[in-house]
Amino acid sequence: MKRLLLCNLAAFMLAACVETRTVSTNVPGLTFSPVPNVTATKRPSATSTSKPRHSPTHVPTFTPAVFDGDAGSYRLKEWTAIDADLLVDQVMSNLHAIADDPLYSSVYGYAAYLSEFDYLSLALQEALLRFPNAGLSEKWRWDLGHSLAMGYVIPESTEAPELMHYANMIEGVLNSGDVDIENLAYWFDTHQSELKLELEEITPIPGYISTYIVHIWDSHFVIFETNAGYQVHGLLSSLYFFRETGADHQLADLTGDGVPELILDYTRSTCCTYFHTYKVYDLTVNPPKLLRFRSCSTNEMEWIVGNDESNLVPLIADTGFSGFIVEDTPTDPVMHPCTVRRYSTYRWIGDVFEWTESSHEIKPPGKYDEKEICEFARDISSDPEDTHIIIDALFEAEMTYDRVESYRPAVLFRLGEYHASKGDVDQARQYFQDVMTFVPKNTESISPWVQGAEVFIQDFHEAEEFYTVCKQVEICDSKEAMKQLGNVLSLQDIGAVIETLSTHGVHIRGYGEYDFDGDGNPEIWITKQESGEPAYELWIIIHSPDRSSVLYVDNLQVAIPNFTAYSARYGQPIIQIDAETLFQLNTFEFTGMPFITLMQKKEFEETSEELQLRLLDKAVEGLFKGDDPALSLEIFQETQMATDCSQDNWCDKLYYFSGLAHELMGEDNLAVEAYVALWEQYPESIYATMARMKLVPIHD
């Protein structure tokens, strides 16, 4: 069986005007350079897509001004659709003005620049809220889709705001009859030529008249046609991400139900390489449902990652199982001397794709590989179970020691260590003996591989001695050795377990029983501490009819932890072991292999500032949806009292939307007070610019 312990899948437009201005003020709008249409390839390269970026033009903007006066000196301007459009243009002008700022010139600086589009989105949403039927409203809607996509800088996102926006626009135009499905791409291109809409009709999903996959640049949607009309769902988006990305999809039956799943394959570049993110959708559910993946590194998630040159390949039907294999390169091609391929198998077990095994292959040396090293590695890896050990050892020698002198003894030592952990004493000793052929003439420079092998040759004669000997060797992985002790723990009695571990040299500092997985049967836990080590290692011992498993959890500062049931996820309890650390004990259904998933408490809890910001955003969203502005205003006021907004620099947003809520409620004087307070306290803010456009002196 492949080595199950290695289970770590490396695991990121504006439309033309439709209304003529009737005022003399001329604030040019934001323009973007034309971008060629992109046709998705089967395996997009992370460097193949050039992202559209605007071509900034110098335009006049409001100059920040210090407030001079009091709230009683101003009144609200009578607001029209033209005024709303001028406010939008003013925000666009600011985007022009800051575009060439050196602050935004780097990759991550450009990401910060993109976040400035949030102001434009808010201005457009306000215009649409107040004047939904104005002649400019169609232009605003198209501009808003673009602005939402520009301002959202999280890649491969199911929550990108442009998904719902474009889905609503497409659904609306199809159901109105203004555009038929055959002309959808032309309609989209007419309004937003910077992006290309590609429509693919697939075999109708049962229950629907027709089904379409929509691909808009680096985003995907699905269209279901029913007797009642069209339903459009946004699935995933990386539109306008600040690094180079790609997006592709395929259809394949991965669950064995006879209906294909939609597999989305999104690539994203990093500084030196790129990687793939895979998400799988069940199209028989409306809206489509993201299916989950389970591995020992992540427990359950709604995506898996493959490194560069990755492919997701469905399992063939005659295997007897449904699922897929992810082929990828798990090593850094720049740093590793050989080209390596990993094959990770996931099987469908009814409600989740579960990782079952990973195998590795060292490819024949290519042009940029180290030929001598790779040929040695391939020759010695006749046993498939050994291949990943060899791959890791080569990388370790490359990064830690002198490569030329170390790679052979490093590989041989790690193979000896691995076979010793399996209880294969004779094979392990043979590898250690082979290491000794690399003893240098200058004994003052004996490598750690040779020193370690010498200890094993002298003291390792029985499988049960592995842990004790490993502790004597600095480069030996004592945690792997500890796991091997599960082979000698056949008794479930805690006293016998503690005695057996102590006999084998485990320095136990605490022990007990606790039901970590919530099945009603407590597991044994111990803490151990090696000589000279300040921390205590927490381990869990699990018994089953055919094996005993010894699992490392984490390092602790105390010998006797206070276990607390924190919450539950996917039906399994989450256990808290200290102020910040949580873990979950799970078992793979297919293999029966238990595993630990570590988590941090902060993953589940919000700070008070995060909570208030989320409530603020929710209240703003409610305003734009047309909810009662009094409800949003109540949240704004509670947020202002609950926390110090100045610490996180969002008081200006709070003041602006408090003013807007008062405006919508007809409370003009209170709106003026909020806008004046914003201008007075935060004159440099874009929100202050927006507020100033709504105020006029009373004497005017």
N, C-alpha and C positions, 0 to 999 in steps of 0.2 A: 504494500500500500504506500502511496506517495506520502511524504512527510507532512502530516497535517499541521504540525506546529508552525510551519511557515505559511502564514495565512494573512498576508497583509497587502491588499490591493491598494496601492498608493492612492492609500487611504489612509471659474471666472470668465426746411421743405415748405417749405412754405409755399402755399398756393397763391395764385395770382389774385389781385384785388378784384372784387366783384361790385364794389360800390365806390363812387367818385366822392372825394372829399369836397365839402362845401365851405371849409374854413381856410384861412390863409396860412396857418402854421404848416410847415412842411418838415416832418421828421422822417427821414428815410427809414425803411424797414430793413431787417436783416436779410442778407442774401447769401446764398450758398453756391459754391462752385459745382458745376455739373459733374456727376459721377457715373461712370459706365455701369451698365447693368451687369449683375453678377449671376452667372449660371452655376448652380451647385454641382460639384463633382462628387463622385462616389466617395472618395476619401480626401476631403479638402485639406490643403496644407495650411498651417497656421500663418504662413507668410504670403498667402496667395490673394488675400482680400485687402484692398485699400479702402480705408474708411473715409466717407465723405466728411470734410471739414469745411466750415464756412470760410469765405474770403472776406475778411474784415474791411470795411470802408469807414473812413473817418467821418463821423456824423456828430452833430451837436447833441450834447446831453445836458441835463439839469446840473448845474454846479452846486455842490453841497453848500448850504447857507446856514449860518447860525440864526436860530430863532430870536426875534426881537419883538417883543410884544406880549400879549396874553390871549387866552382863549376867547375872551370877549371881543377881540379885534377881528375875528374871522367868522365866516359862515361857510356852509357847504355850498359848493357850486352846483347849479342845476345840471345833473349828469345825463348825458345823451350817449347814444351808440358811438357817435363820432369821438366824444371824449374818451370813452372806453378804449377805442382803437388807438387814440393818441397815447394813452397810458401804456398800452401794449408796445407801441413804437418806442416810447421812452425807455422801457426795459430792454428792448432790442438794441437801442443805441448804447446803453451801458455795456452790453455784451460786446459790441464793436469796440468800445473804448478800452476795454481791459484785455482784449484778445492778444495783443502783442506785449503784454506785461511779462517781463522775465520770470515772474513768479509762476506763470503757467507754461513755461517753455519745455519742461521735462515731461516724461511719461506720466508721472503721478501729478505733476503740476497741471497737465491737461485734464486729468481726472477731476481735479479741483475746479478747473474752469467749467467743465461740463455740469458740475453740480450747481453752477450759477443759473442754469436754465430753469431751475425750480421756480425762480421769481417770474420768469416768462410764463410758465405753466399756470401759476396762480393768477397772474393778470388775465390770461386768456379764459380761465375758468370763471373768473368774476364777470368778465364781459358776457360770456354765454349764459351765466346765471341771470344777469339783469336784462339782457336783450337777446333772448333765445331765438327770436324770429326776425332779427334785423337782417338787412341785406348783406351785412358783413359776417353773419354767423357761420356760413359755410366755410369761408376763408379761415375764421377762428378755429373751427373744428379741425381742419387739416393742419393748421399751424400747431394746434395743441397736441395732436398725435406725434408730430415731429419733436416738439419740445419735451413732452413726457419721456420719450425715448432717449433724448440727449441727456436729460437731467438724472436719469436713473442709472447708476454706475455699478450695479450688481449684475454679473454675467450669469448666464444659464438660469434665469430666474422664472419661476412660475407666477410671481407676484408683480412683475414689471407692469407699471400702470398702462403702458401703451397697448398691452394685450387686450384688456377689456375695452379700451377706447376704440381700437381698430375693429375688434369683434362687433361692437355695437354699431359702428358705421357700416360695416359690410352687411350685417344682418338687417339693418334698417333699409338700405338701398335695395337689397334683394326682395324683401317682403313688401316694399312699396310698389314694386313692379317697374321702378324707374330704370333699373338695369337688370338684364337677365344674366344667368350664370355664365353663359358663353362670352359675354362682354365684360366680365368683372375685371379682368386684368387690364383691359383698355381703359375702363373707368378709373381704376386706381392710378394708372400711369398718367392720365390726363391731369390729375390733381396733385400727384406726388411722384414726379418722375425721378427723383433721387433714389427711390427704392423700386425694386421690381417685384411684382406679385406673380408668382407661378402657381397655377392651379392644376392639380392632378386628381382625376376622377379614379376611384378605386372600386372594386367590387362592393356593392352596397352591404353595409353591416346589417345583419338581420334586424328587422323592425323599421328600416328606413327605406325611402324610395331611392335615394342616392346618397353617396358619401364622397366628400372631397377633402384632400389634404392641401392646405394653403401654405406656401413658403414665401415669406416676405423678408428678403435679405437674410439676416440671422435671427429669424423668428418663425414660429410655426403655429398654425391654426387648423381646426377641423370644422367642416360644414356638414351638418346632417339635414337632409330634406325629408320633411314629414308631410302628411296631408294638410297640416295646419300652416305650413310654411317652412322657412329655413331657420336653423339654429346654428349659431357660430360660437365657437369656444376658442379663446386664446390659450395656448399650451405652454410655450417656452420662448424666451427672448434673450438675445445678447446684442440687440440693436445698439449701434454707436458706442460699444464698449471701448475704453481707451487703449486697449491692446488689440492686436490683430486676432480675429476670430474666424471661424467657419461653422457652417451648419449643414447637416445632411439628415436624411431619414431613410428608413427601409421598413418594409412590412414583412412579418414572419410570424408563424404560429409558435410561440414560445411556451404556451401553457397546455397544449394538447387538447384544446376545446374545439378545434376545427375553424376558429376565427382568428385571423392574423392580428397580432399586436402591432402598434406603431412604435418603432424604435427611433428615438432621436439621438443623433450623434453630433455633439457640439465640441469644436476644438478651440483651444485658447493658447496663445503664446505666453512664454515667460521670458526671462532675460536670455536664456540659452537654448531653450527647446520649446516643446509644446505638448499638450496632453488632451485627451478626449474625456468628455463627460457623457455618460449614457443614461437616458431615462426611457422607461418603457410604459406605454399607456394601453390600458384596456379600453377598447373602443365600443364594447358592448354596453358600457355604462354611460349614462348621460347626466352630467358632463363626464368626459373621459377620465378614468381613474388612474393615477400614478401607482404603479406596482412597486413593491418594496424588495430590497435586497438585504440579505443577512450574511455577514462575515464576522470573523472573530475580532477584527480590528474596529468595527463600527457597530456591531450588533445589527440594528435594522435602520436602513436609510432609503431614500427615494431616488438614489443615483449611485452609480459606481464610476470609478475613474480608471482609465487606461492610459499608460504613458505613450510617448510618440510611436508612430508606426503601429497603431493599435487597430484591431478589428474585432467586431462582435459577430460570432458565427453561430447560428442555431445548431443545436444538437440534431443529428440525423435521426430519422424516425426509428430505424432498426436498433437503436441503443436501448429502447424500452423506457426511456425517460424523456421528459420535455425540459427544455432549458436552453442553455447556450454556453459557449466558451469564449472568453475574452483573451485574445492573443495580443501581447504587448511586449515592450522592451523594459524590464524592470530596473535596468542599470543605466547610469549616466554614460552615454556613448562616448563622451569626451574623456572621462576619467577611467572607465573600465577597459582593460586591454583586449577584450574579446566582445564579439557581438552575441548577445544573449536573447533568447525568446522565452517568454513565460506563457503557459496555457492554464488559465484558471476556469474551472468548471463550476457552473451554477445550475442547480436542478430546481424545477418547480415542484413544490410540495403542498400545493393546495391554496396557499394564500401568500406565499413569499418565494422569491428565488433564493435558494440557500447554497452558499459556497460548499463544495464537497471535497475538492482537491486542487492542488496546483502542481504542475510539472514544468521542468525547465529543459532547455536545449542550448548547447553551445554550438553556434554555427561555424562552418569552416571559415578560417581566417580570411578576411577581405583585405582590401587595399590599405585601410587605415588601422587594421588590427595588428597586435604584436604576434607575429606568426609563430615564433618558437614557443611562447607562453600558451597560445591557444591550442596548438597541436598537442602539447603536453597535457593540457586540461581535457581535451577531447579523448586522448588515448587512455587517460586514467579514469574517465567517467563512464566505464562500461555498464555500471549499475545505475539505472535511472534515479534511484533513491539518493545517490551520492552527488548528483549534478549540482543541486542548489548549494550544497556545502562547499563544493569547489568554487562556484561563482562568488559566494560571499568571501571565501578565503583569498581569492585573487584580488578582490577589491580592498580587503583589509591590508594585504601586503602592499598594494599600490599606494594607499593613503597613509599608512602608519610606519612602515619600515622601508629599507632600501629594496626596491622592487626586484632588481636583478638578482640579489642574493637571497631574497626572502620568498619568492612566490612558490618555489617547489617545496621547501620545508613547511611553509604555511599551509599549503594544500594538504600535505601528508599528515601534519599534526591535526588539523581540523577533521580530517577523515577518521583518524584514530580516535579522537574525542567523540565523534558522532557514533561510531560503532561501539565504543565503550558505553555510551549512554543507552544503547539498545541491548546491552548484555552480550554482545558478540566479542568475547574476550580475545580469542585467537586472532581474528581479523584486526582488532584494534592494536594488539601488540605488534603485529606485522607492520602496520603503518608507522607505529612509533619507532620500530627498528629501522625502517627506511629513512626516517628523519635523521637518524644518527649517521647516515652516510654523508651528511653535510656539515660534519664537525670541521671547523677551520683549523689550519695549522697554528694560527695565533689564538691560543686558548683564552686570551684576554678579551676577545671579541665574539665569544660564543653567543649565538642568537637565542632569544627567548624560546623559540621553537625547539631548539636542541635541548636547552635546559629543561623544558617541560617534558619532552619525550623521555629524557633520562630518568626523571622521577617516576613516570608511568611504567617504564620498563622495570624499575627496581621494586615498586610497591603495588602495582596493579596486577592481580592474579585471579581474582574472583569478581563477578559482576557486581556483587554487593559492596565492593571496595571502591567503586567509582567516585562516589561523593567524597569520601574521606581523602582520597588521593587528589581529586580535583581541587579541593580547598588548599592544597599545598602549592599549587601551580598558579602563578599570578595571571597567566593568560587563559586559563581554563574558565569556561563559563559555568560558575557554580550554580546558577539558577537552573540551567539545563540539567545539571547533575542532581539537583534537588528533585526535579520532576521525575527523574529515573527511579527514585526511591518508591514511587507508587507500585513498582513491580514486586516489592517485598512486603507491602502492607496488605495482607489478606484478611486481617481481623477488623471487625467493625467496632470492637470495644475500645473506647478512647484510651483507657489505661495501657492496653497492649500496643496501640499505635504510638503513644508517647514513648513507651519503653523501646520499641523497635527503632524509632527515629533517633533516640538518644544513643542507642547502641551503635548506630552508624555515624555518630559524630555530629549530629545536629544539636546546636546549643539553644535549647528551647527556653524562652523567657516567659511565655504565657500560653495558655490553651483553654479551650472550652468548646461548647457546641452552640450552634445557632442555625435556624432555618433560613438560609439566604435566598433560596429560590421559591419559597412559599408553597412547597409541595407537602408540607406536614411532617417531613422527615429531616431532622436537623443534620447539618454537616459539621465536621470537626474543623476547628481553626487553631492555628498556632502562630505565635510570633517567635522569631529566632533572631539572634544577634551574633555576628561573627566578631572575633577578637579585634579590638581596635576600631570597630565601626560604631559611630554614634547612633545610627538609626536602627529600628527594629523592622524586620521584614514580615509582612502579614501573608500567610499561606492558608489555603483551604484544601481539605482532603475530602474527596468524594468517592464513595464506594458504589459499585454497580456489580451485577453478577459476574461479569467477565473482566473487570479491570478496577484498579484504584487509580485515581487521578490526583496529582498534587499540583495545585495551581497557585502561582504567585499573584498577589493582588497589588500591593504597593508598599512603600516604606512609610513607617509611622514614627512619631516621636515618643510614643508610650508603648509599654509592653502589654497592657491590658486595654484594648480599645473598647469604647462604648458604642456598640452597634445600635443604630436607630433606623427604623423603616421610614424612609423619606417620602416616597411616593411610588407609583407604579407606571410602567410603560409596556405596552403590548402584553399585558397580563402578568408581567413579571415584576416583583418588588425591586425597588432601587434602595440600596442600603447606604446610609451615611456613616463614614468611619472617622472623620475629623471635621473641623470647621468648614472646609472647602471641598473635600473629596467625597465622591459618591462612586458606587460601583454596582454592577448587575451581574449575577451569575446566570448564565444561559447554557442551553445544551442544543447542539445541532441535532435536528430530528433525523436526518438521513444517516449520519455516522454515529450518533450517540456521544459525540465528543463534547465535553463541557468546556466553556471558555468564560473569561472575565472581560467585561467592558468597563473601563474607567471613565468617569465623567466628572465635571466640575459643577459645583452648586450654582455658579453664576450662569451656567447654561440654562437653568430653569427659573432663575429669579431676576427681576428687574430692580435696578436701583430706583430710588425715589425720583431722581431726575429723569431716568428713562421712562418711568411710568407717566410722569407729567407730560413729557414730550409726546408720548404715544396718545394720551388723552387729548392733547392740543391738536395733533394731526387729525384725530378722529372727529373732533368738533369742527375743524375746518372742512373736512370731507363732508360732514353733515350739512354745513352751510351750502356747499356747492351742489349737493343733491336736492336742495330745496326743502330741507327739514326746517322746523320752526327755529328761527334764529335765536329765540329766547333760550332754547335748550343749549345751543352752542355757547351763548354768552354766559350762561351759568357755569359751564365748564371752564371758560376763560377766567372767570372771576375766582373760582375755586383753585385753579392752577396757580394764579398769581399769589394767592394766600398760602398755598401749600409749600412752595419752594422758592428759592432765590433764582429767578430766571437769569439774572445778570452773570451768574457763575458760568453758565453754558451759552451765553450770548444769544438768547432767543426772546428777550423782552420785546424787541422791536416787532417780531412776528405777533406776539401776544397783543401788543397795543394796536397794531394794524387791524387784526381781525376782530378785536373788540369794537373798534370803530366801525368796521363794516357791518357787524351784527346790529349795532345801534342804528346805522343808516337804514338797513333793511326793515327795522322795526319802526322807522319813522321818528326816532329819537335823535333829531339833528344836533341839538346842543351837546348831548353826551357823546355823539360821534365826533364833533369838533374837539371836545376835550381830549378824547383818546388820540386823535391825529396830532393835535398840538403837543401833547405830552411826548409822543413818538418823535416829532420833529425836534423838540427842545432837547431831549435826552440822547437821541441817536441820529444826529444830522447827517452822518456819513452813510447811513443805511439805505439800501434800495427801497425798503419799506417807507422810509421818510420821503424819498423822492415820489413814491406813489401817493402818499398821503398829501403832500404839498400840492399835487395836481388837482386835488379835490377841494382845496381851501381857497377862498378869495377874501380879500379885506372887506370889511363891512362897508367902508366908504365907497367901494367900487359899484 
